[in-house]
Amino acid sequence: MRLRVEFTTEPFDLEEAPAHALAAREVIEAAELDAVDVGPFGNTAEGGADSVLTAVDALLRKSLQAGATRISLQVSVAGEDGK
């Protein structure tokens, strides 16, 4: 199964990326995921279920440790592997 995750971390800072946003970006970019899109107001990534779920766990832990006060995320089934 393939999953798609969409997430944001808060609080926002329009002047520079806060530590929690950088931590989330680092986790997602280092994970074995496809179609990673990181932006100032939302982030998405897609990959196999195990890879996405592992990345989400690390993203939550590291972002909270880096000062996030809220993390909004949505995980959706994007299809079956190989399709």
Contacts in CASP RR format, 6 or more apart in sequence:
PFRMAT RR
TARGET T0000
AUTHOR 0000-0000-0000
METHOD contacts of the structure
MODEL  1
MRLRVEFTTEPFDLEEAPAHALAAREVIEAAELDAVDVGPFGNTAEGGAD
SVLTAVDALLRKSLQAGATRISLQVSVAGEDGK
1 48 0 8 1.000
1 49 0 8 1.000
1 77 0 8 1.000
1 79 0 8 1.000
1 80 0 8 1.000
1 81 0 8 1.000
2 46 0 8 1.000
2 47 0 8 1.000
2 48 0 8 1.000
2 49 0 8 1.000
2 77 0 8 1.000
2 78 0 8 1.000
2 79 0 8 1.000
2 80 0 8 1.000
2 81 0 8 1.000
2 82 0 8 1.000
2 83 0 8 1.000
3 46 0 8 1.000
3 47 0 8 1.000
3 48 0 8 1.000
3 49 0 8 1.000
3 52 0 8 1.000
3 53 0 8 1.000
3 75 0 8 1.000
3 76 0 8 1.000
3 77 0 8 1.000
3 78 0 8 1.000
4 44 0 8 1.000
4 45 0 8 1.000
4 46 0 8 1.000
4 47 0 8 1.000
4 52 0 8 1.000
4 75 0 8 1.000
4 76 0 8 1.000
4 77 0 8 1.000
4 78 0 8 1.000
5 44 0 8 1.000
5 45 0 8 1.000
5 46 0 8 1.000
5 52 0 8 1.000
5 55 0 8 1.000
5 56 0 8 1.000
5 73 0 8 1.000
5 74 0 8 1.000
5 75 0 8 1.000
5 76 0 8 1.000
6 42 0 8 1.000
6 43 0 8 1.000
6 44 0 8 1.000
6 73 0 8 1.000
6 74 0 8 1.000
6 76 0 8 1.000
7 24 0 8 1.000
7 42 0 8 1.000
7 43 0 8 1.000
7 44 0 8 1.000
7 56 0 8 1.000
7 59 0 8 1.000
7 71 0 8 1.000
7 72 0 8 1.000
7 73 0 8 1.000
7 74 0 8 1.000
8 41 0 8 1.000
8 42 0 8 1.000
8 43 0 8 1.000
8 71 0 8 1.000
8 72 0 8 1.000
8 73 0 8 1.000
9 18 0 8 1.000
9 20 0 8 1.000
9 21 0 8 1.000
9 24 0 8 1.000
9 63 0 8 1.000
9 68 0 8 1.000
9 70 0 8 1.000
9 71 0 8 1.000
10 68 0 8 1.000
10 69 0 8 1.000
10 70 0 8 1.000
10 71 0 8 1.000
10 72 0 8 1.000
11 18 0 8 1.000
11 69 0 8 1.000
11 70 0 8 1.000
12 18 0 8 1.000
13 21 0 8 1.000
14 40 0 8 1.000
17 25 0 8 1.000
17 40 0 8 1.000
18 66 0 8 1.000
18 67 0 8 1.000
19 66 0 8 1.000
19 67 0 8 1.000
20 63 0 8 1.000
20 64 0 8 1.000
20 66 0 8 1.000
20 67 0 8 1.000
20 68 0 8 1.000
21 63 0 8 1.000
22 66 0 8 1.000
23 59 0 8 1.000
23 62 0 8 1.000
23 63 0 8 1.000
23 65 0 8 1.000
23 66 0 8 1.000
23 68 0 8 1.000
24 43 0 8 1.000
24 59 0 8 1.000
24 62 0 8 1.000
24 63 0 8 1.000
24 68 0 8 1.000
24 71 0 8 1.000
25 38 0 8 1.000
25 43 0 8 1.000
26 62 0 8 1.000
27 55 0 8 1.000
27 58 0 8 1.000
27 59 0 8 1.000
27 62 0 8 1.000
27 63 0 8 1.000
28 36 0 8 1.000
28 38 0 8 1.000
28 43 0 8 1.000
28 45 0 8 1.000
28 55 0 8 1.000
28 59 0 8 1.000
29 36 0 8 1.000
29 38 0 8 1.000
31 45 0 8 1.000
31 51 0 8 1.000
31 52 0 8 1.000
31 54 0 8 1.000
31 55 0 8 1.000
31 58 0 8 1.000
32 47 0 8 1.000
32 51 0 8 1.000
33 45 0 8 1.000
33 46 0 8 1.000
33 47 0 8 1.000
33 48 0 8 1.000
33 51 0 8 1.000
33 52 0 8 1.000
33 55 0 8 1.000
34 45 0 8 1.000
34 46 0 8 1.000
34 47 0 8 1.000
35 44 0 8 1.000
35 45 0 8 1.000
35 46 0 8 1.000
35 47 0 8 1.000
36 43 0 8 1.000
36 44 0 8 1.000
36 45 0 8 1.000
37 43 0 8 1.000
37 44 0 8 1.000
37 45 0 8 1.000
45 52 0 8 1.000
45 55 0 8 1.000
46 52 0 8 1.000
46 78 0 8 1.000
47 78 0 8 1.000
48 81 0 8 1.000
52 75 0 8 1.000
56 73 0 8 1.000
56 75 0 8 1.000
59 71 0 8 1.000
59 73 0 8 1.000
60 71 0 8 1.000
63 71 0 8 1.000
64 71 0 8 1.000
END
